[in-house]
Amino acid sequence: MAVIRSVIRGVGAHLPKRIMTNDDLAKLVDTTDDWITERTGIKSRHIAADGELTSDLGIAAARQALVRAGIDPVEIDLVICATATPDRTFPATAVKIQAALGVTKGAAFDVQAVCSGFIYALTTAEALLRTGQFHRALVIGAETFSRILDWTDRGTCVLFGDGAGAVVLEAQPQTGGREDRGILATRIRSDGRYEDLLYVDGGPGSTKTVGHLRMNGREVFRHAVQKISGVIEETLVLSGYAASEIDLFVPHQANARILEGIARKLGVDRDKIMMTLKRHGNTSAASIPLALNQAFEEHRVKEGNLVLMEAMGGGFTWGAVLARW
């Protein structure tokens, strides 16, 4: 029976020019390159310049994705931007990206699920394309997390960086069989009981300030492996595939130890894991599309490959998406 799948037509990314190394951070807080590397796997991260906005990064990533997809912006009728660091409280950063690209039809809105944002945005776009309400979507993950960091807190400021990635999705008829291209299965979850383990201590409705990121790293790590492994297993069961059939595992780039723990739990070979953490740090909603872009540029993903994406973020929120490239 024919079904509609959301097929990935193109991918793109953009990183700020400024690179901050661990040695640079050691000049700001009591830390060392060895301390950061051993605990996180991060060596450097990109930091947005003064006046460089989340939308600027998202626009550049989106343009590259559109060029690679061979699709004119006027053919896009849905723009979703996953971000926890919008340009303004409102309107949505997606609206600004929409206008800059020359997209004049359909809808544009933001999704806020922190590090799980791109997974949530893909899931939302896939559902809207599958129903026929829209036909081509631009899904973006863009963040300027450097703007909400407390640069005196070595437990958080060493982890995060800025950047953006994007994919173009197109609704295409498929056979409904195992060899279908496009998004095959998604699962998203949340549990607000854990809000205080990873949050920002500000907001227009509470403190009238932006605030800074706060995290209980030990507890976040403890929950991450369990919750992410669980939702991945659900997604695989839903799709009918086994972990051994996955060609490329593209996880949210949070911490090398978390990635390795999940891979061990699922039995995924290390050489199938796409890791960009070393050079990018944790870029929240941008991390998965940035890693997808790098996989594309390094020829680690090709048409027909099964790609598994996953993330967990503040809330807690978490989820997984399985797609055939």
SULGI-V828807 format. One record per backbone hydrogen bond with DSSP energy under -1.0 kcal/mol. CO is the residue of the C=O (numbers start at 1). NH is the residue of the N-H. If there is no record, write none. Layout:
# SULGI-V828807
co: <CO	CO>
nh: <NH	NH>
This chain:
# SULGI-V828807
co: <3	5	6	7	10	12	14	18	20	21	22	24	25	25	29	32	33	34	35	36	37	40	43	45	46	49	53	54	55	56	57	58	59	60	61	62	63	64	65	66	66	72	73	77	78	79	80	81	82	92	93	94	95	96	97	98	107	109	111	113	114	116	117	118	119	120	121	122	123	124	125	126	127	128	128	135	136	137	138	139	140	141	143	144	145	148	150	153	153	156	159	163	164	165	166	167	168	169	170	172	174	177	182	185	187	189	191	192	194	195	197	199	203	203	203	212	214	216	217	218	219	220	221	223	224	225	226	227	228	229	230	231	232	233	234	235	236	236	242	243	248	249	250	252	255	256	257	258	259	260	261	262	263	263	269	270	272	276	277	278	278	282	283	284	286	287	288	289	290	291	292	293	294	295	296	302	305	306	306	307	308	309	310	311	313	316	317	318	319	320	321	322	322	323	324>
nh: <174	172	183	170	168	166	164	47	45	25	26	27	28	29	31	36	37	38	39	40	41	256	22	20	162	52	57	58	59	60	61	62	63	64	65	66	67	68	69	70	71	75	76	107	138	109	140	111	142	96	97	98	99	100	101	103	79	81	83	116	117	120	121	122	123	124	125	126	127	128	129	130	131	133	134	171	77	169	80	167	82	165	163	147	148	213	153	156	157	159	282	143	14	141	12	139	9	137	7	5	3	180	324	322	320	318	194	195	197	198	216	214	206	207	208	201	199	220	221	222	223	224	225	227	228	229	230	231	232	233	234	235	236	237	238	239	240	241	245	246	308	274	310	254	259	260	261	262	263	264	265	266	267	268	272	273	249	280	281	43	44	161	286	287	290	291	292	293	294	295	296	297	298	300	299	305	325	247	248	323	250	321	252	319	317	191	313	189	311	187	309	184	185	307	182>
